[in-house]
Amino acid sequence: MTSTAESDLLAAVPDGLLIGGRWRPGAAGRTLSVEDPSTGDTLKTIADADPADGMAALDAAVAASAEWAATPARARGEILRRAFDLVQERREDVALLMTLEMGKPLAEARGEVTYGAEFLRWFSEEAVRVTGRYGPNPEGTGRMIVSQHPVGPCYLITPWNFPLAMATRKIAPALAAGCTVVVKPAAQTPLTTLYLARLLQDAGLPDGVVNVITTSTSGAVSEPIIADPRLRKLSFTGSTPVGRKLLEQSAPGVLRTSMELGGNAPFVIFDDADLDRAVEGALAAKFRNIGQACTAANRFIVHSSVAGEFARRVTAAVNGFVIGRGTEPGVTIGPLVDGNAVTKAEALVKDAVARGAELTTGGSRIDGPGTFFEPTVLTGVAPGSDILREEIFGPVLAIATFDTEDEAVALANDTEYGLVSYVYTESLARGQRMIDRLETGMMGLNVGVVSNAAAPFGGWKMSGLGREGGAEGIHEYLQTKYTLTPA
Ligand code: NAP
């Protein structure tokens, strides 16, 4: 059951598609329902786009493209900055909306508002810092001008796990660079993006610069957009298998792409680590977002001399967690996104136990309404266990052990992913060796959460292509032109 405050907020969320500045139903009149994962109740019914709607959204982005690209960077930045202020003003609403549709505890949702809004502010500032180069060529026969230009209309596909931040991390740099966009949030959590789009309108964004399509048929709607030669860029955040499929679809048109894909983060604790800090970092890296983060620590690789003590301390902390609907005071663990996620967590735990791991707490699904899984700790996870290879995406902390530094490095790098790694050691020299030796796009050295709008977020290997955030983020939406003039 939703409360009155929740019902009022849900009523304020647009239920249409945003195309060319107008909110409208899907062409075929279809609708889709968004559910509360903690109860299974329908929160809201919204428009369900079909391929014709997707093409209409692309038409609108193309039509608005030239004027937006010609809008002064300062003016683009000021709209983003106003949008940042509006998200701050409505931060409680945005947080509650994320908790309702995604399930994370309200305190974490508030944290995501801070993190997600920051992309609007950061790129409002970066918009005016796009510069080029000018200089003589080495032969002295000409002058070289290197300039940056918006790449053009973009298609942005976001996942369900961070409904605000995954949207702002793409929309803000695209707009700052002078690109127009079509945004497609995940069908499970589209409400935050719809609410954000309304705030962008309120901030003064011209019609057609941001278009939003929500759909239950993401493949059918996306394929023609990606195949259209007027589209100049695809930016995707989601799983590696879907990312690979979208790369294949992008190949015929040699479409520029950014891919923020899956992870399998190692969390390495050496025998010289500060164990208090390591436990604190481990709990944040593992249980934030109920374990459903691409940056979630997936494999705890712990020196055998401290593994027992580490397991004892994290188990005690996990036993103090409060499970429930994210809106309830004190709740620290909400539901998983759906029944498939529960089934997957259960299967991974079962496989690990069958191969000799020991459960120190949790391990089971929780019956009743909603899709809850107990926060779980496994020790002595054997090499070859599925849980060490696959992205868990649930509240399961799996501990394996090592004895030498070389062994730790080999275990940490033994994955096709390379998004983020966490290392705990009090030795500066060892920390520096880990920076050199770990195959990873990001690293937390004695830190359990690395995400920051000012940092280049992205992975190595099958974790993706490109970077979001930082000074790098805007360049994903810019293309370079070199011009030669006579000396
Ligand atoms: P997903 O199933 O790959 O879906 C991601 C997005 O792609 C959703 O909007 C989804 O829409 C859409 N989609 C699915 N199939 C598609 C298709 N054939 N064509 C076009 N779009 C399609 O991933 P998810 O389960 O939502 O998110 C979890 C994954 O995202 C994890 O692997 C996680 O590591 C990764 N992730 C990575 C980062 C990063 O920055 N590297 C950040 C967050 C999450 P529908 O769901 O509506 O079909």
Boltz pocket constraint, residues with backbone or C-beta under 6 A from the ligand:
constraints:
  - pocket:
      binder: B
      contacts: [[A, 157], [A, 158], [A, 159], [A, 160], [A, 161], [A, 166], [A, 184], [A, 185], [A, 186], [A, 187], [A, 188], [A, 215], [A, 216], [A, 218], [A, 219], [A, 220], [A, 222], [A, 223], [A, 237], [A, 238], [A, 239], [A, 240], [A, 242], [A, 243], [A, 245], [A, 259], [A, 260], [A, 261], [A, 262], [A, 263], [A, 293], [A, 294], [A, 295], [A, 391], [A, 419], [A, 459], [A, 463], [A, 464]]
      max_distance: 6.0
